[in-house]
Amino acid sequence: QVQFVESGGGLVQPGGSLRLSCAASGMIFSIYAMGWYRQAPGKQRKLVAAITSGGSINYGDGAKGRFTISRDNAANTVSLQMNALRPEDTAVYYCSADHELLAIHYWGQGTQVTVSS
């Protein structure tokens, strides 16, 4: 059974930093592209950042230059370092996994990030 344990969300002031982590189990982590999406109230879920099994990275709008995604295949984790946070970054952040060859996709349960003074 595939499971994700997301951590690192919380309340931070504008300009602050947070580091999200997602620990996966029950899957062959190294053959999945991993990513982070976010969904603000009343809005669609959108890509924040994704990293393939080979290490290629793609950032969504608003993330490039402030956020950094990384993965540790030995530890089955994907992380998102978020710097210079803005109120508009407030959302529920979801870990995602996509099999590199098959149409298999998983979502984490989400972690709340609130940027407010």
C-alpha positions in Angstrom: 0.0 0.0 0.0 1.4 3.3 -1.1 1.6 5.9 1.7 3.0 9.4 1.9 3.9 11.3 5.1 4.0 15.0 4.5 5.6 17.3 7.0 6.9 20.9 7.4 3.8 23.0 6.8 2.6 25.7 9.1 2.3 29.4 9.7 5.1 31.7 8.6 5.5 35.4 8.2 5.9 37.0 4.7 9.6 36.7 3.7 10.1 33.6 5.8 11.0 30.1 4.8 9.6 26.6 5.2 10.8 23.2 4.1 8.2 20.6 3.2 9.1 16.9 3.1 7.3 13.9 1.8 8.3 10.4 2.8 7.0 7.6 0.6 6.5 4.0 1.3 5.0 1.0 -0.5 6.4 1.9 -3.9 9.6 1.8 -5.9 10.4 5.4 -5.3 13.2 5.7 -7.8 11.0 5.0 -10.8 8.5 7.8 -10.0 8.6 11.4 -10.9 7.8 13.3 -7.7 6.2 16.7 -7.3 4.5 19.2 -5.2 1.2 20.9 -6.1 -0.8 23.4 -4.2 -4.4 24.4 -4.0 -5.7 27.6 -2.5 -9.3 28.0 -1.4 -11.6 28.2 -4.4 -8.8 27.6 -6.9 -7.6 24.8 -9.0 -4.7 22.6 -7.8 -1.5 23.7 -9.6 2.0 22.5 -10.1 4.6 24.0 -7.8 7.6 21.9 -8.8 8.3 18.4 -10.1 11.5 16.3 -10.4 11.8 13.2 -12.5 13.6 10.0 -11.6 16.6 11.3 -13.6 16.6 14.6 -11.8 15.1 16.9 -14.4 13.2 19.7 -12.7 10.2 21.8 -13.7 8.8 24.7 -11.7 5.4 26.1 -11.9 4.5 29.8 -12.1 5.7 31.7 -9.0 8.0 29.1 -7.7 11.1 29.6 -9.9 13.8 31.5 -8.0 12.2 31.1 -4.6 11.5 27.3 -4.3 13.8 24.4 -4.7 12.7 20.8 -5.1 15.0 17.9 -4.3 14.8 14.1 -3.9 16.7 11.5 -2.0 16.1 8.1 -3.5 17.9 6.3 -0.7 15.5 7.8 1.8 12.4 7.7 -0.4 11.8 11.4 0.2 11.1 14.5 -1.8 11.5 18.0 -0.3 10.5 21.5 -1.2 12.5 24.4 0.2 10.4 27.5 0.1 12.1 30.9 0.6 10.8 34.5 0.4 7.3 33.3 1.1 4.4 35.6 0.1 0.8 35.6 1.3 -0.3 34.3 -2.1 1.7 31.2 -1.4 -0.9 30.3 1.2 -2.4 26.9 0.2 -2.6 23.3 0.9 0.5 21.6 -0.6 0.2 18.1 -1.9 3.0 15.6 -2.6 2.5 13.7 -5.8 4.0 10.7 -7.6 3.8 9.7 -11.2 5.2 6.4 -12.5 7.7 7.1 -15.2 6.2 4.5 -17.6 2.7 3.6 -16.5 -0.4 5.7 -15.9 -0.1 5.4 -12.2 -0.5 8.5 -10.0 -0.7 9.1 -6.2 -1.5 12.1 -4.1 -0.4 12.8 -0.5 -3.0 14.0 2.0 -1.8 17.6 1.9 -0.2 20.0 4.4 -1.3 23.5 5.1 1.0 26.4 4.4 -0.1 29.8 5.7 1.9 33.0 5.0 0.6 35.8 7.1 1.8 38.5 9.5 
